[in-house]
Amino acid sequence: MLEATLREAVRDRFHGDAAVGLFLSGGVDSSAIAALASETMPSRLSAYSIDFVGAAESERSAAEFAAERMRLRGVVLGVTAEDMEQAFESSVWHTETVIANGHGTAKMLLARRAKHDVKAVLTGEGSDELHCGYAYFEHAALLAAAANGEGSSALARFMTDHGPRDGILRSITPQLRAQLAWSDHGGAPYAALRARAGERSIRFILMPD
């Protein structure tokens, strides 16, 4: 059922005469979209990927492998730390909100490159939200369990593995345990974490320099 729905969704995006490309990291989500798109379009599609130059997190090899397997025209954009730094202010302006990481900056740079060839791109965005793939879903479940006197050791391991270096998760968890009533009204404990992170980081973004 999911595969059929996803295939239909991808097919529906290829309408009109404008050229459409793909953002491809080589991961499950973007590769699934790329595979279905390559079935839909008889012409060779362009797949745009980022190479974080000199970083262990670079996805270049996975993206190139996926593009080759699906016979896509692979376009790799090399991005350095200096590139990210120079583009960060512009990405904040376009996003109009506090940016928790550099993903948005990197995607903006990749979009600028893709704009030379295509009018639109398909991406693998949204899968984590739909299928609870982000770590904060696990965090919320562990907080709820800890509030009921269960799983405190699992929560401690999670905090060790996922806690940011500045200690936002560690500092806010005790307070969140007292605010779990939010969940009874459709909210999520993670919202408080995002709010606290925003309070702590917004002052840096608004500094004149």
GUGU-164475 format. One record per residue: x, y, z of N, C-alpha, C in turn. Coordinates in steps of 0.05 Angstrom, whole numbers. Atoms other than C-alpha are relative to their C-alpha. Example, Ala and Ser with C-alpha at 12.3 -4.5 7.8 and 13.67 -1.06 7.14 Angstrom:
18 | -24 | 0 | 246 | -90 | 156 | 18 | 24 | 0
-16 | -24 | -1 | 273 | -21 | 143 | -15 | 22 | 14
// end
This chain:
17 | -24 | 0 | 0 | 0 | 0 | 17 | 25 | 0
-18 | -23 | -1 | 55 | 49 | 19 | 15 | 3 | -26
-16 | -2 | 25 | 96 | 32 | -43 | -18 | 11 | -23
18 | -9 | 21 | 36 | 42 | -89 | -7 | 30 | 3
6 | -28 | -5 | 19 | 109 | -56 | 24 | 18 | -6
-25 | -16 | 6 | 91 | 133 | -60 | 5 | 1 | -30
-4 | 0 | 29 | 96 | 112 | -133 | -19 | 20 | -14
19 | -19 | 11 | 33 | 151 | -149 | 7 | 29 | 6
-8 | -27 | -7 | 58 | 212 | -111 | 23 | 10 | -16
-23 | -7 | 17 | 123 | 212 | -149 | -8 | 5 | -29
9 | -3 | 28 | 89 | 203 | -216 | -16 | 26 | -4
16 | -25 | 2 | 41 | 261 | -202 | 17 | 25 | 0
-17 | -23 | 0 | 100 | 308 | -192 | 13 | 6 | -27
-12 | -4 | 26 | 124 | 299 | -263 | -22 | 8 | -20
21 | -10 | 19 | 74 | 342 | -301 | 10 | 26 | -12
-9 | -24 | 13 | 84 | 399 | -349 | 26 | -4 | -15
-24 | 2 | 16 | 145 | 415 | -390 | 26 | 8 | 15
-24 | -9 | -15 | 192 | 442 | -336 | 17 | -24 | 8
-19 | 21 | -8 | 254 | 401 | -321 | -1 | -4 | 30
0 | 7 | -28 | 252 | 365 | -254 | 24 | -17 | 7
-23 | 15 | -8 | 312 | 338 | -217 | -5 | -13 | 27
2 | 14 | -25 | 326 | 300 | -153 | 22 | 9 | 19
-21 | -2 | -20 | 363 | 312 | -88 | 6 | -28 | 10
-6 | 27 | -6 | 400 | 248 | -73 | 24 | -2 | 19
-21 | 4 | -20 | 440 | 231 | -10 | 11 | -28 | -1
-7 | 28 | -1 | 443 | 157 | -22 | -13 | -15 | 23
14 | 13 | -21 | 401 | 143 | 39 | -26 | -13 | -9
24 | 15 | 7 | 337 | 102 | 41 | -22 | 19 | -13
22 | -17 | 9 | 288 | 161 | 32 | 4 | 11 | -28
-4 | -12 | 26 | 319 | 198 | -26 | 5 | -21 | -22
-4 | 21 | 20 | 340 | 134 | -60 | -26 | -13 | -9
26 | 11 | 7 | 269 | 107 | -58 | -14 | 19 | -20
12 | -19 | 18 | 244 | 171 | -90 | 14 | -1 | -27
-15 | 1 | 25 | 299 | 168 | -142 | -6 | -25 | -17
6 | 25 | 15 | 284 | 96 | -160 | -27 | 1 | -13
26 | -2 | 12 | 211 | 110 | -171 | -1 | 21 | -22
-1 | -21 | 21 | 226 | 173 | -210 | 13 | -10 | -25
-14 | 11 | 24 | 274 | 136 | -256 | -18 | -19 | -15
19 | 17 | 14 | 218 | 87 | -271 | -20 | 16 | -15
21 | -17 | 11 | 170 | 143 | -286 | 9 | 15 | -25
-10 | -17 | 22 | 214 | 185 | -332 | 18 | -16 | -18
-18 | 14 | 19 | 244 | 155 | -395 | 26 | 13 | -4
-25 | -14 | 4 | 296 | 209 | -400 | 17 | -2 | 25
-19 | 3 | -23 | 358 | 210 | -356 | -3 | 24 | 18
4 | -21 | -20 | 344 | 250 | -293 | 27 | 9 | 12
-24 | -10 | -14 | 395 | 294 | -258 | -5 | -3 | 30
1 | 3 | -29 | 409 | 277 | -185 | 22 | 17 | 13
-19 | -18 | -12 | 442 | 330 | -142 | 7 | -8 | 28
-9 | 9 | -26 | 484 | 311 | -82 | 22 | 18 | 11
-20 | -16 | -13 | 529 | 345 | -32 | 24 | -17 | 10
-24 | 12 | -11 | 601 | 326 | -16 | 11 | 20 | 21
-11 | -17 | -21 | 620 | 356 | 52 | 30 | -5 | 0
-28 | 4 | 5 | 693 | 363 | 34 | 16 | -3 | 26
-17 | 4 | -23 | 740 | 334 | 85 | -14 | -9 | 25
16 | 8 | -24 | 684 | 312 | 132 | -7 | -29 | -1
7 | 28 | -1 | 670 | 242 | 155 | -29 | -5 | -7
28 | 2 | 6 | 596 | 256 | 145 | -7 | 2 | -30
5 | -3 | 28 | 604 | 264 | 70 | -15 | -24 | -11
18 | 21 | 11 | 551 | 225 | 32 | 7 | -6 | -30
-6 | 1 | 28 | 587 | 228 | -35 | 0 | -28 | -11
-3 | 28 | 10 | 604 | 154 | -43 | -27 | -14 | -2
27 | 13 | 1 | 533 | 131 | -25 | -17 | 12 | -22
16 | -14 | 21 | 501 | 183 | -71 | 9 | -9 | -28
-11 | 8 | 26 | 547 | 165 | -129 | -8 | -29 | -7
7 | 28 | 4 | 533 | 91 | -119 | -29 | -2 | -9
28 | 1 | 6 | 458 | 103 | -119 | -6 | 11 | -28
5 | -12 | 26 | 460 | 148 | -180 | 9 | -19 | -23
-10 | 19 | 20 | 501 | 97 | -219 | -19 | -24 | -3
18 | 23 | 1 | 455 | 40 | -201 | -26 | 6 | -14
25 | -8 | 12 | 394 | 79 | -224 | 3 | 15 | -26
-6 | -12 | 26 | 428 | 107 | -286 | -9 | 30 | -1
6 | -28 | -2 | 419 | 179 | -263 | 25 | 17 | -7
-23 | -18 | 5 | 462 | 238 | -283 | 7 | 13 | 27
-8 | -9 | -27 | 498 | 250 | -218 | 16 | 26 | -1
-13 | -26 | -2 | 518 | 322 | -201 | 7 | 4 | 29
-9 | -3 | -28 | 560 | 329 | -138 | 11 | 28 | 5
-9 | -26 | -7 | 570 | 396 | -105 | 18 | -2 | 25
-18 | -1 | -22 | 631 | 402 | -61 | -4 | 24 | 18
6 | -22 | -18 | 617 | 443 | 1 | 20 | -1 | 23
-19 | -1 | -22 | 670 | 465 | 52 | -12 | 14 | 24
10 | -14 | -24 | 662 | 492 | 122 | -1 | 30 | -5
0 | -29 | 7 | 679 | 561 | 94 | -24 | 7 | -17
24 | -5 | 16 | 623 | 555 | 43 | -25 | 2 | 18
23 | 0 | -18 | 574 | 539 | 98 | -1 | 25 | 17
-2 | -24 | -17 | 598 | 597 | 141 | -9 | 24 | -16
7 | -24 | 16 | 591 | 647 | 84 | -29 | 0 | -7
28 | 1 | 8 | 521 | 623 | 66 | -19 | -1 | 23
18 | 4 | -23 | 494 | 616 | 137 | -19 | 23 | 4
17 | -24 | -5 | 469 | 687 | 145 | -23 | 1 | -20
21 | -1 | 21 | 432 | 684 | 79 | -21 | -22 | 4
20 | 22 | -5 | 400 | 617 | 97 | -18 | 6 | 23
17 | -9 | -22 | 375 | 645 | 163 | -21 | 19 | -10
18 | -20 | 11 | 344 | 703 | 125 | -23 | -13 | -15
20 | 14 | 16 | 308 | 657 | 77 | -18 | -18 | 17
15 | 19 | -17 | 286 | 608 | 131 | -19 | 16 | 19
16 | -17 | -17 | 259 | 665 | 175 | -5 | -13 | 28
3 | 11 | -26 | 271 | 625 | 238 | 28 | -9 | 10
-25 | 11 | -11 | 325 | 598 | 284 | 7 | -26 | -14
-8 | 25 | 13 | 365 | 543 | 249 | 15 | -16 | 21
-12 | 17 | -20 | 383 | 485 | 295 | 26 | -13 | -10
-24 | 13 | 11 | 436 | 457 | 248 | 6 | 12 | -28
-7 | -11 | 26 | 469 | 469 | 181 | -13 | -12 | -24
13 | 14 | 22 | 423 | 425 | 140 | -12 | 20 | -20
14 | -19 | 18 | 383 | 484 | 113 | 20 | 16 | -17
-20 | -15 | 15 | 446 | 521 | 93 | 11 | -17 | -23
-10 | 18 | 21 | 473 | 461 | 55 | -21 | -4 | -22
20 | 4 | 20 | 407 | 450 | 20 | -4 | 25 | -18
2 | -24 | 16 | 404 | 522 | -1 | 23 | 1 | -21
-22 | 0 | 19 | 473 | 516 | -33 | -5 | -21 | -22
6 | 20 | 20 | 451 | 452 | -68 | -22 | 9 | -19
22 | -11 | 17 | 387 | 486 | -93 | 11 | 20 | -19
-11 | -19 | 18 | 428 | 542 | -122 | 14 | -14 | -24
-13 | 15 | 22 | 468 | 491 | -162 | -21 | -12 | -18
21 | 14 | 16 | 406 | 453 | -185 | -15 | 20 | -17
15 | -20 | 15 | 373 | 518 | -207 | 11 | 5 | -28
-12 | -5 | 26 | 422 | 522 | -265 | -12 | -20 | -21
9 | 21 | 19 | 390 | 459 | -296 | -30 | -5 | 1
28 | 9 | -3 | 320 | 447 | -268 | -16 | 22 | 14
18 | -19 | -13 | 259 | 485 | -243 | -10 | -11 | 27
10 | 11 | -25 | 240 | 437 | -187 | 16 | -26 | 6
-13 | 25 | -8 | 269 | 378 | -148 | -18 | -16 | 18
13 | 18 | -20 | 241 | 318 | -111 | 21 | -8 | 20
-18 | 7 | -22 | 272 | 301 | -44 | -12 | -22 | 17
9 | 20 | -18 | 266 | 249 | 10 | -11 | 11 | 26
9 | -13 | -24 | 241 | 299 | 61 | -27 | -10 | 9
26 | 7 | -11 | 184 | 280 | 107 | -3 | -28 | 11
3 | 28 | -9 | 196 | 206 | 118 | 4 | -3 | 30
-4 | 3 | -29 | 223 | 215 | 188 | -23 | 10 | 16
24 | -11 | -14 | 163 | 257 | 208 | -23 | -21 | -1
23 | 19 | 3 | 114 | 205 | 181 | 5 | -26 | 15
-5 | 26 | -11 | 149 | 144 | 208 | 17 | 0 | 26
-13 | -3 | -27 | 179 | 170 | 274 | 29 | -8 | -1
-28 | 7 | 3 | 250 | 165 | 249 | 20 | 18 | 15
-18 | -17 | -14 | 279 | 223 | 288 | 5 | -8 | 29
-7 | 8 | -27 | 314 | 214 | 354 | -19 | 12 | 21
17 | -12 | -20 | 267 | 261 | 389 | -26 | -15 | 5
23 | 17 | -5 | 209 | 212 | 380 | 7 | -20 | 22
-9 | 19 | -20 | 249 | 162 | 420 | 4 | 14 | 27
-4 | -16 | -24 | 267 | 217 | 470 | -27 | 4 | 14
26 | -5 | -12 | 193 | 233 | 481 | -11 | -25 | 13
10 | 26 | -11 | 176 | 159 | 492 | 15 | -7 | 25
-16 | 6 | -23 | 233 | 151 | 541 | -7 | 19 | 23
8 | -18 | -21 | 212 | 213 | 579 | -26 | -9 | 13
26 | 9 | -10 | 141 | 187 | 585 | 4 | -25 | 18
-5 | 24 | -16 | 167 | 120 | 610 | 13 | 7 | 27
-13 | -8 | -25 | 213 | 153 | 661 | -19 | 13 | 19
20 | -13 | -17 | 155 | 194 | 687 | -17 | -20 | 15
15 | 22 | -13 | 121 | 128 | 703 | 18 | -19 | 15
-18 | 17 | -15 | 182 | 101 | 738 | 13 | -22 | -15
-11 | 21 | 16 | 206 | 59 | 680 | 21 | 10 | -19
-19 | -7 | 21 | 265 | 59 | 633 | 20 | 22 | 6
-19 | -22 | -6 | 310 | 109 | 670 | 27 | -6 | -11
-26 | 7 | 10 | 372 | 71 | 649 | 1 | 4 | -30
1 | -4 | 29 | 350 | 72 | 576 | 1 | 30 | -7
-1 | -29 | 5 | 338 | 148 | 581 | 28 | 10 | 5
-27 | -9 | -5 | 407 | 157 | 611 | 18 | -7 | -24
-17 | 8 | 23 | 439 | 118 | 553 | -7 | 18 | -24
8 | -17 | 22 | 399 | 160 | 503 | 13 | 27 | 3
-12 | -27 | -5 | 423 | 225 | 535 | 29 | 0 | -5
-29 | 2 | 5 | 495 | 201 | 531 | 5 | -1 | -30
-5 | 3 | 29 | 488 | 182 | 458 | -9 | 24 | -17
12 | -21 | 17 | 446 | 241 | 433 | 2 | 28 | 12
-1 | -27 | -12 | 457 | 298 | 482 | 20 | 18 | -13
-19 | -18 | 13 | 489 | 358 | 448 | 21 | 9 | 20
-23 | -7 | -17 | 555 | 383 | 475 | -6 | 22 | 20
6 | -22 | -18 | 524 | 445 | 506 | -20 | -8 | 22
16 | 10 | -22 | 479 | 402 | 549 | -29 | 8 | 0
28 | -8 | 0 | 411 | 426 | 527 | -18 | -23 | 8
17 | 22 | -7 | 380 | 357 | 531 | 3 | -7 | 30
-5 | 8 | -28 | 412 | 342 | 599 | -13 | 20 | 19
10 | -20 | -19 | 390 | 408 | 629 | -30 | 2 | 0
28 | -5 | 2 | 319 | 408 | 605 | -17 | -25 | 7
16 | 24 | -4 | 299 | 335 | 616 | -15 | 0 | 27
16 | 0 | -26 | 281 | 342 | 691 | -24 | 18 | -2
23 | -18 | 2 | 236 | 401 | 674 | -21 | -12 | -18
20 | 12 | 18 | 203 | 363 | 617 | -16 | -22 | 15
15 | 21 | -14 | 185 | 306 | 664 | -24 | 12 | 15
22 | -13 | -14 | 142 | 356 | 702 | -20 | 13 | -18
17 | -13 | 19 | 111 | 382 | 639 | -13 | -20 | -19
11 | 20 | 18 | 87 | 316 | 609 | -30 | 2 | -4
28 | -4 | 4 | 16 | 340 | 616 | -5 | 12 | -28
3 | -10 | 27 | 28 | 374 | 549 | -9 | -22 | -18
6 | 22 | 18 | 24 | 306 | 517 | -30 | -8 | 1
29 | 7 | -3 | -47 | 296 | 544 | -17 | 19 | -17
16 | -19 | 15 | -69 | 356 | 503 | 11 | 2 | -29
-9 | 0 | 27 | -36 | 337 | 438 | 28 | 11 | -5
-27 | -11 | 4 | 32 | 368 | 450 | 21 | -21 | 3
-22 | 19 | -3 | 100 | 335 | 454 | 22 | 13 | 17
-21 | -11 | -17 | 155 | 344 | 506 | 22 | 13 | -16
-22 | -11 | 16 | 205 | 358 | 450 | -5 | 29 | -7
5 | -28 | 7 | 170 | 424 | 436 | 13 | 18 | 21
-13 | -16 | -20 | 197 | 450 | 502 | 30 | 1 | -4
-28 | 0 | 6 | 267 | 429 | 483 | 6 | 19 | -22
-5 | -19 | 23 | 262 | 467 | 417 | -3 | 28 | 10
4 | -27 | -10 | 235 | 528 | 454 | 25 | 9 | 16
-23 | -7 | -16 | 293 | 526 | 503 | 25 | 5 | -18
-23 | -3 | 19 | 344 | 517 | 447 | -3 | 27 | -14
4 | -25 | 14 | 313 | 576 | 411 | 7 | 24 | 18
-6 | -21 | -18 | 318 | 620 | 472 | 30 | 4 | 3
-29 | -1 | -4 | 391 | 603 | 480 | 15 | 9 | -25
-15 | -5 | 24 | 411 | 612 | 408 | -9 | 26 | -14
10 | -23 | 14 | 368 | 671 | 384 | 17 | 24 | 5
-16 | -23 | -6 | 412 | 721 | 419 | 25 | 2 | -17
-23 | 0 | 17 | 471 | 700 | 377 | -7 | 8 | -29
9 | -7 | 27 | 432 | 706 | 312 | -6 | 30 | -3
8 | -28 | 1 | 408 | 776 | 330 | 22 | 19 | 7
-23 | -18 | -7 | 477 | 803 | 350 | 7 | 16 | -25
-6 | -17 | 23 | 497 | 861 | 305 | 22 | -11 | -18
-23 | 10 | 16 | 562 | 828 | 284 | -6 | -27 | -13
// end
